[in-house]
Amino acid sequence: MGRFRYLTRAVWLLSLVSLFTDLASEMLYPVMPMYLQSIGFSVFFIGVLEGVAEAVAGLSKGYFGQWSDRLGRRAPFVQLGYGLSAVSKPLLAVLATPAWVLLARTIDRLGKGLRTGARDALLSDETTPADRGKVFGFHRSMDTLGAVLGPLAALLWLSAHPGKFRPLFLWAFLPGVVAVLITFALHERGAVPSGRPVVPFWASFRYWRQASGSYRRVVGGLLVFALVNSSDAFLLLLARQRGLPATQVIGLYILYNVTYVASAWPLGHLADLLGSRRLMVAGLVMFAAVYGGVAFAHERWEFAALFMLYGVYAAATEGVGKAWVSTLCAKTDTGAALGTYAGLSSLAALGASTGAGLLWQWYGPLATFGLAAAVTLGVAAYLAGVRVVRLPEQQLFSA
């Protein structure tokens, strides 16, 4: 077990929590639009619903990350955050009114905002710079395993009970409860309180101004990419538009997640060997290849190959990106740094999906995916050469 010494008790617990939470969430992700439409919701309101929910998550991540740093506590934020997300699942099926569904989705996203910065800081506290990529990669692979099991569970249910959406929201509550119970087994290391006052909720991204130049340069490049990294729903929509039946489109989503699970952990190892910068740049090039490729894809095998490559891209960037960003700040600021990065990325993603939808409507999918591919290649070139200065407080890797 010496080879896996970085997989501490806390890393395992947090990874299992993410697995069960994603299982619950992904049971509902592929059926949510169909469910909302079945109870009379318009496509416009569904867009408003998701927009408000993502804005709440984005704004709260940096804010609660700072609270976690100030108190030197991580576990309470993790426990309450996962608890809110678990409770929100059955609430979605209680009433079919717009205000109630909006409230339930907001509670779910507020839970995500509460836990994200503190959870990632806990993972960072459990490892060293030499193993950070492996830890984040392992955590993300477990998280995405839940994203594979969730849609499979939903497909099994709907195959036996066609059109019965509401019971799924109740079933999704069970893995959510398991995740919350696991959080109470966490025993966090004693973190040093930052002592900094927490800025108001509406100014929760103020950390950006006090961050190092290296942090701002790297995260700035990543945010430009986030502005063209639209929702995966557009990839699925394109496959459906090109003639693939709904069952095969769901199969592509599962194939993407399976590839992600298989790739995340080994690519985390590769990040520690080659450096986060190199793997991040390689992942962005893969993203550009996928987005450029789907614009011209029509056959099922073409979409299958591109969705597999998309899974490798995701594994090469998300956990690795957090690992890289966590080395660009002082240890006492990890929660705020990661929370601010995650929050700004969420807001950028909201803008990306809105812009992609408008571009698709005005100029078609070729323009939507082609522009995203071109911008991503530019970001990859920028990050390959961006100047990163080592902080004296810590040893940075892959800078």
C-alpha positions in Angstrom: 0.0 0.0 0.0 3.0 2.3 0.1 2.4 3.3 -3.5 -1.0 4.6 -2.6 0.0 6.4 0.6 -1.6 9.6 -0.7 -5.1 7.9 -0.5 -5.6 8.9 3.1 -8.8 8.2 5.1 -10.1 11.7 4.4 -9.4 11.3 0.6 -11.4 8.1 0.5 -14.3 9.5 2.5 -14.5 12.6 0.4 -14.3 10.6 -2.8 -17.1 8.2 -1.6 -19.2 11.2 -0.7 -18.8 12.6 -4.1 -19.6 9.3 -5.7 -23.0 8.9 -3.9 -23.9 12.6 -4.4 -23.2 12.4 -8.1 -25.1 9.1 -8.3 -28.1 11.0 -6.9 -27.7 14.0 -9.1 -27.1 12.1 -12.3 -30.1 10.0 -11.8 -32.1 13.2 -12.4 -29.8 15.1 -14.9 -31.0 13.3 -18.1 -34.6 13.3 -17.1 -35.0 16.7 -15.6 -35.9 18.5 -18.9 -38.4 15.8 -19.8 -39.9 15.9 -16.3 -40.3 19.7 -16.3 -41.9 19.7 -19.7 -44.3 16.9 -18.6 -45.6 19.1 -15.9 -46.1 22.1 -18.2 -42.8 24.0 -18.0 -41.7 25.9 -21.1 -38.1 25.6 -22.5 -37.7 29.3 -21.6 -38.4 28.8 -17.9 -36.1 25.7 -17.8 -33.3 28.0 -19.1 -34.1 30.7 -16.5 -34.2 28.0 -13.8 -30.8 26.7 -14.6 -29.4 30.1 -15.1 -30.5 31.3 -11.6 -29.3 28.1 -10.0 -25.8 28.3 -11.5 -25.5 32.0 -10.6 -26.3 31.1 -6.9 -23.7 28.3 -7.0 -21.1 30.6 -8.6 -21.6 33.5 -6.3 -21.6 31.4 -3.1 -18.4 29.3 -3.8 -15.9 32.0 -3.2 -17.9 33.5 -0.3 -18.1 30.2 1.7 -14.5 29.3 0.7 -13.4 32.5 2.5 -15.5 31.6 5.5 -13.8 28.2 5.6 -10.4 29.9 5.5 -11.3 32.4 8.2 -12.5 29.8 10.6 -9.9 27.2 9.8 -12.7 24.7 9.5 -13.7 22.6 6.5 -15.9 19.7 7.6 -19.0 21.7 8.8 -19.2 23.4 5.3 -18.9 20.0 3.6 -21.6 18.4 5.8 -24.1 21.2 5.5 -23.5 21.6 1.7 -24.1 17.9 0.9 -27.0 17.9 3.3 -28.8 20.7 1.4 -28.2 19.0 -1.9 -29.7 15.7 -0.6 -32.8 17.4 0.8 -33.4 19.3 -2.5 -34.0 16.1 -4.5 -37.4 15.0 -3.2 -38.5 18.7 -2.9 -38.4 18.9 -6.7 -41.3 16.3 -6.9 -43.4 17.7 -4.1 -45.0 20.6 -6.0 -45.1 21.4 -9.7 -45.2 25.2 -9.4 -42.4 27.4 -10.9 -41.6 29.1 -7.6 -41.2 25.8 -5.7 -39.1 24.2 -8.3 -36.9 27.3 -8.4 -36.5 27.2 -4.6 -35.6 23.5 -4.7 -33.0 24.0 -7.4 -31.6 27.0 -5.6 -31.2 25.0 -2.4 -29.3 22.3 -4.3 -26.9 24.8 -5.9 -26.4 26.7 -2.6 -25.3 23.3 -1.1 -22.8 23.0 -3.9 -21.5 26.5 -3.2 -21.2 25.8 0.5 -19.1 22.6 0.1 -16.9 23.2 -3.0 -14.2 25.4 -1.6 -14.0 23.6 1.7 -14.0 20.2 0.2 -11.2 21.0 -2.3 -9.2 22.6 0.5 -9.6 19.4 2.5 -8.3 17.4 -0.4 -5.4 19.8 -0.8 -4.5 19.7 2.9 -4.3 15.9 2.7 -1.5 15.8 0.2 1.8 17.2 -0.9 2.7 19.1 -4.1 4.2 15.8 -5.5 0.9 13.9 -5.1 -1.7 16.6 -5.5 -2.6 15.7 -9.1 -3.1 12.0 -8.2 -5.4 13.0 -5.3 -7.6 15.3 -7.3 -7.6 12.9 -10.2 -8.7 10.0 -7.9 -11.4 12.1 -6.3 -12.7 13.1 -9.7 -12.7 9.6 -11.0 -14.9 8.5 -8.0 -17.2 11.5 -8.6 -17.6 10.6 -12.2 -18.2 6.9 -11.4 -21.4 8.2 -9.7 -22.1 10.0 -12.9 -22.1 6.7 -14.7 -24.2 4.8 -12.2 -26.8 7.5 -11.9 -27.9 7.6 -15.6 -27.8 3.8 -15.7 -30.1 3.6 -12.6 -32.5 6.1 -14.3 -32.6 4.1 -17.5 -33.3 0.9 -15.6 -36.2 2.6 -13.8 -37.7 4.2 -16.8 -37.4 1.0 -18.8 -39.6 -0.7 -16.2 -41.8 2.3 -15.5 -42.0 4.5 -18.7 -42.9 8.1 -18.0 -42.8 7.7 -14.2 -40.5 10.6 -13.4 -41.5 11.6 -9.9 -40.5 8.4 -8.0 -36.9 9.0 -9.3 -36.7 12.1 -7.2 -37.5 10.1 -4.2 -35.1 7.3 -5.1 -32.3 9.9 -5.6 -32.8 11.0 -2.0 -31.3 7.7 -0.7 -27.7 7.9 -2.1 -27.8 11.6 -1.1 -28.5 10.5 2.5 -25.7 8.0 2.4 -23.3 10.8 1.2 -24.3 13.0 4.1 -23.8 10.2 6.7 -20.3 9.6 5.4 -19.4 13.3 5.9 -19.8 12.8 9.7 -16.9 10.4 9.7 -14.5 13.1 8.5 -11.8 14.2 11.0 -10.1 17.2 9.4 -6.6 18.3 10.1 -6.2 21.4 12.1 -6.1 24.2 9.6 -4.6 27.6 10.4 -7.4 30.3 10.5 -6.6 33.0 8.0 -7.9 35.7 10.3 -9.0 37.8 7.4 -12.5 39.3 7.5 -15.0 37.8 5.1 -16.1 40.2 2.4 -19.9 40.7 1.8 -21.7 38.1 -0.2 -21.9 40.3 -3.3 -18.2 41.0 -3.2 -17.1 37.4 -2.5 -14.6 37.4 -5.4 -12.5 40.1 -3.8 -9.8 37.5 -3.3 -8.9 38.0 -6.9 -7.4 41.4 -6.1 -5.1 40.1 -3.3 -4.1 36.9 -5.2 -0.6 36.6 -6.7 0.1 37.6 -10.2 0.7 34.0 -11.1 -2.8 33.0 -9.8 -4.5 35.8 -11.8 -2.6 35.0 -15.0 -3.3 31.3 -14.9 -6.9 31.5 -13.7 -7.5 34.4 -16.2 -6.6 32.1 -19.1 -8.7 29.3 -17.7 -11.7 31.7 -17.4 -11.4 32.7 -21.1 -11.7 29.0 -21.9 -14.7 28.7 -19.6 -16.4 31.4 -21.6 -16.5 29.1 -24.7 -16.9 25.8 -22.7 -20.7 25.6 -23.0 -23.0 23.0 -21.5 -22.6 19.4 -22.6 -26.3 19.5 -23.5 -25.2 21.2 -26.8 -23.1 18.2 -27.7 -26.0 15.9 -27.0 -28.4 18.1 -28.9 -26.2 18.1 -31.9 -26.0 14.3 -31.9 -29.8 14.1 -31.7 -30.1 16.6 -34.5 -27.8 14.6 -36.7 -30.2 11.6 -36.5 -29.1 9.5 -33.5 -32.1 8.1 -31.5 -32.6 9.3 -27.9 -31.3 6.0 -26.5 -28.0 6.3 -28.4 -27.6 9.9 -27.3 -27.9 8.8 -23.7 -25.5 6.0 -24.5 -23.0 8.6 -25.7 -23.3 10.5 -22.4 -22.7 7.2 -20.5 -19.7 6.4 -22.8 -18.3 9.9 -22.0 -18.5 9.3 -18.3 -17.1 5.8 -18.5 -14.1 7.1 -20.3 -13.7 9.9 -17.8 -13.7 7.4 -14.9 -11.1 5.2 -16.6 -8.9 8.2 -17.4 -9.0 10.6 -14.4 -6.8 8.7 -12.0 -4.0 7.7 -14.4 -4.0 11.2 -15.9 -3.6 12.5 -12.3 -0.5 10.4 -12.0 0.7 11.7 -15.4 0.1 15.3 -14.2 2.5 14.6 -11.3 5.1 13.2 -13.7 4.8 15.7 -16.6 3.4 18.7 -14.7 -0.1 20.2 -14.5 0.7 22.8 -17.1 1.6 20.3 -19.8 -1.4 18.1 -19.2 -3.8 21.1 -19.0 -2.5 22.3 -22.4 -2.8 18.8 -23.9 -6.4 18.6 -22.6 -7.4 21.9 -24.1 -6.0 20.7 -27.5 -8.2 17.6 -27.1 -11.2 19.8 -26.4 -10.6 21.8 -29.5 -10.3 18.6 -31.6 -13.7 17.4 -30.2 -15.5 20.6 -30.8 -14.0 21.0 -34.3 -14.8 17.3 -35.0 -18.5 17.3 -33.9 -19.2 20.2 -36.2 -18.7 17.8 -39.1 -19.7 14.5 -37.6 -22.7 12.6 -38.8 -22.1 8.9 -38.2 -22.6 7.1 -34.9 -19.0 5.8 -34.7 -17.7 9.4 -35.3 -19.7 10.7 -32.3 -18.7 7.7 -30.2 -15.0 8.4 -30.9 -15.4 12.1 -30.2 -17.3 11.5 -26.9 -14.5 9.1 -25.8 -11.9 11.8 -26.5 -14.1 14.3 -24.7 -14.0 12.1 -21.6 -10.2 12.0 -21.8 -10.1 15.8 -22.1 -12.3 16.2 -19.0 -10.1 13.9 -17.0 -7.0 15.7 -18.1 -8.3 19.2 -17.1 -10.8 19.4 -14.3 -9.0 17.8 -11.4 -5.6 18.8 -12.8 -6.8 22.4 -13.1 -7.7 22.5 -9.4 -4.4 21.0 -8.5 -2.5 23.6 -10.5 -4.5 26.5 -9.1 -4.1 25.2 -5.5 -0.3 25.6 -5.8 -0.6 29.3 -6.8 -1.8 30.6 -3.4 -0.7 30.5 0.3 -1.9 27.5 2.3 -4.2 29.7 4.4 -6.0 31.0 1.3 -6.6 27.6 -0.4 -10.4 27.7 0.2 -10.8 31.2 -1.1 -8.5 30.6 -4.1 -10.3 27.4 -5.2 -13.7 28.7 -4.3 -13.1 31.9 -6.3 -11.8 29.9 -9.3 -14.8 27.5 -9.1 -17.3 30.4 -8.7 -15.9 32.5 -11.5 -15.8 29.4 -13.7 -19.5 28.7 -13.0 -20.5 32.2 -14.0 -18.4 32.0 -17.1 -20.0 28.7 -18.0 -23.4 30.3 -17.6 -22.4 33.0 -20.1 -20.9 30.3 -22.4 -24.1 28.4 -22.6 -26.2 31.5 -23.2 -23.8 32.7 -25.9 -23.7 29.3 -27.5 -27.5 29.1 -27.7 -27.7 32.5 -29.4 -24.9 31.7 -31.8 -26.5 28.4 -32.7 -29.8 30.1 -33.3 -28.3 32.9 -35.5 -25.5 31.0 -37.3 -25.9 27.3 -36.7 -23.9 24.6 -34.9 -20.8 25.0 -37.2 -20.2 28.5 -36.0 -20.9 27.6 -32.3 -18.4 24.7 -32.2 -15.9 26.2 -34.6 -15.5 29.4 -32.6 -15.1 27.5 -29.3 -12.4 25.3 -30.9 -10.5 28.3 -32.2 -10.6 30.2 -28.9 -9.6 27.1 -27.0 -6.5 26.6 -29.2 -5.5 30.2 -28.4 -5.9 29.6 -24.6 -3.8 26.5 -24.9 -1.0 28.5 -26.6 -1.3 31.2 -23.9 -1.1 28.8 -20.9 1.8 26.9 -22.5 3.9 30.1 -22.2 2.4 32.0 -19.3 4.9 33.2 -16.7 4.4 31.6 -13.3 6.6 32.7 -10.3 7.1 30.3 -7.4 5.7 31.5 -4.1 8.2 31.5 -1.2 5.6 30.0 1.2 5.5 26.7 -0.6 7.1 24.5 -3.2 5.1 24.7 -6.4 5.1 22.0 -9.0 4.7 22.1 -12.8 4.9 25.9 -12.8 
